[in-house]
């Protein structure tokens, strides 16, 4: 009964596999959200994608409209055979020299987009959200499309630097709310 968005499991400094999820705030996930894992094909555009690896229910922890970020904790255990990956993150203010996003446009199977030239800081106006402190990404490979909101931006070290707040029609206009701003404007550091 809700919308479709992308998200990522995000690690903490204790590295204890707490089931934290970082996504876009406008997606509005919460207690009734269903999280699907490994929704990807075995080849580039070929093969089938499993739809049975799911866990439902989450607790809302923090949100920030300036970055369109949201942090949740999945309530139930994630089965180990789902091979959950808890991504690292970086809250530096330095521009990433490389950008890569994994997302699920339109609620479809995983897609990847790459910016080989890195990302720059911009503040953009997103309809229905307002001004969002963002990283701007221009794709050299792949694209982002509607339904990719909440998908993570990874930097050259494979660490999360943001989550997509809104997606236009193509990757030449893709942005990701800055994680360092989300960190500074919420209470997640406590």
C-alpha positions in Angstrom: 0.0 0.0 0.0 3.0 2.3 0.0 5.7 3.6 -2.4 8.8 1.9 -3.6 12.2 3.2 -2.7 15.8 2.0 -2.4 17.9 1.9 0.8 21.1 0.4 2.2 22.1 -1.4 5.4 24.6 0.8 7.1 27.2 -0.3 9.7 27.9 1.4 13.0 31.2 2.0 14.8 30.7 -1.0 17.0 30.6 -3.2 13.8 28.0 -5.4 15.5 25.5 -6.0 12.7 22.8 -3.8 14.1 20.1 -3.7 11.4 20.3 0.0 10.5 18.9 1.2 7.2 19.8 4.5 5.6 17.4 5.9 3.0 15.5 9.0 1.8 13.2 10.7 4.3 10.5 11.4 1.8 10.0 7.7 1.3 8.4 7.6 4.7 9.3 4.1 5.8 8.4 2.9 9.3 6.8 0.1 11.3 5.1 -1.6 8.3 7.9 -1.4 5.8 9.0 -4.5 4.0 12.7 -4.8 3.1 13.7 -7.0 0.2 17.2 -8.4 -0.1 19.3 -9.6 -3.0 16.8 -8.3 -5.6 19.2 -8.6 -8.5 19.7 -10.7 -11.5 22.6 -13.1 -12.0 23.8 -11.3 -15.1 23.5 -7.8 -16.6 19.9 -7.8 -17.6 19.6 -11.6 -17.6 18.4 -14.1 -15.1 15.7 -14.0 -12.6 15.6 -12.0 -9.3 14.4 -13.6 -6.0 11.4 -11.9 -4.4 11.2 -14.1 -1.3 14.1 -12.7 0.7 12.2 -10.2 2.8 12.0 -8.9 6.4 9.2 -6.6 7.6 8.9 -4.0 10.3 11.2 -1.2 11.4 11.7 1.4 14.1 12.1 5.0 13.0 15.3 6.5 14.6 16.1 9.9 12.9 15.3 12.1 9.9 16.5 15.3 8.3 14.7 17.3 5.7 17.8 19.3 4.8 19.4 16.1 3.4 16.2 14.1 2.9 17.8 11.4 5.0 16.2 8.8 7.2 17.6 6.2 9.6 15.6 3.1 10.6 16.4 -0.1 12.5 14.9 -3.3 11.1 13.0 -5.0 14.0 13.4 -8.6 13.1 16.6 -10.6 12.4 17.9 -10.8 8.9 18.5 -14.4 8.0 22.2 -15.1 7.5 21.5 -16.9 4.2 20.5 -13.4 2.8 24.2 -12.5 3.2 23.4 -9.0 4.5 26.1 -6.4 3.8 26.5 -3.6 6.3 28.1 -0.7 4.3 30.7 1.5 5.8 30.2 5.3 5.6 32.3 8.4 5.6 31.2 11.8 6.9 34.0 13.8 5.4 33.2 17.1 3.7 35.7 16.4 0.9 34.3 15.8 -2.6 34.3 12.1 -3.6 36.7 11.5 -6.5 34.5 8.6 -7.7 30.8 7.9 -7.3 28.8 4.7 -7.6 25.1 4.1 -6.8 23.1 0.9 -6.4 19.4 1.5 -6.7 16.1 -0.1 -7.7 14.4 2.2 -10.2 10.6 1.8 -10.3 11.0 -0.9 -7.6 12.8 -3.1 -10.2 15.9 -5.2 -9.9 19.2 -3.6 -8.8 20.9 -1.2 -11.2 24.3 0.4 -10.9 25.4 3.9 -12.0 28.9 5.2 -12.0 30.5 8.7 -12.0 34.2 8.3 -12.8 34.8 12.0 -12.3 33.6 12.3 -8.7 30.9 14.4 -7.1 30.6 18.0 -6.0 28.5 19.7 -3.3 25.3 21.5 -4.4 22.2 22.6 -2.7 19.2 21.8 -4.9 15.5 22.5 -4.7 13.5 19.2 -4.8 9.8 19.5 -5.5 7.8 18.5 -2.4 10.9 18.4 -0.2 12.6 21.8 -0.5 16.3 22.7 -0.4 18.5 19.6 -0.1 22.2 19.6 0.7 23.5 17.2 -1.9 26.3 15.6 -3.8 25.8 16.1 -7.6 26.6 13.1 -9.8 27.0 12.9 -13.5 27.0 9.3 -14.7 29.5 7.8 -17.1 28.0 4.3 -16.8 24.3 3.5 -16.1 21.6 5.9 -15.0 19.3 6.6 -12.1 15.5 6.7 -12.6 12.3 7.2 -10.6 12.2 4.8 -7.7 15.9 5.1 -7.0 15.2 7.5 -4.1 17.1 6.4 -1.0 19.7 4.5 -3.0 23.2 4.9 -1.6 26.1 6.9 -3.1 29.4 5.1 -2.5 32.7 6.9 -2.8 36.1 5.7 -4.1 36.7 3.8 -0.9 33.3 1.9 -1.1 31.8 4.0 1.7 28.4 5.6 1.8 28.4 9.3 1.3 24.7 10.0 0.8 21.3 8.7 -0.3 19.3 9.8 -3.3 16.6 12.4 -2.5 14.9 12.7 -5.9 15.7 11.5 -9.4 15.0 13.2 -12.6 14.7 11.4 -15.9 18.4 10.6 -16.3 21.6 10.4 -14.4 23.0 13.7 -15.7 20.8 15.2 -13.0 21.3 12.9 -10.0 21.8 14.1 -6.5 22.4 12.4 -3.1 21.7 14.0 0.3 25.1 14.5 2.0 25.7 12.0 4.8 28.0 14.4 6.7 25.2 17.0 6.9 22.7 14.3 8.0 25.1 13.3 10.7 25.5 16.8 11.9 21.9 17.7 11.8 20.5 14.7 13.7 21.2 12.9 16.9 22.6 9.7 15.4 26.1 10.5 16.8 24.9 10.1 20.4 
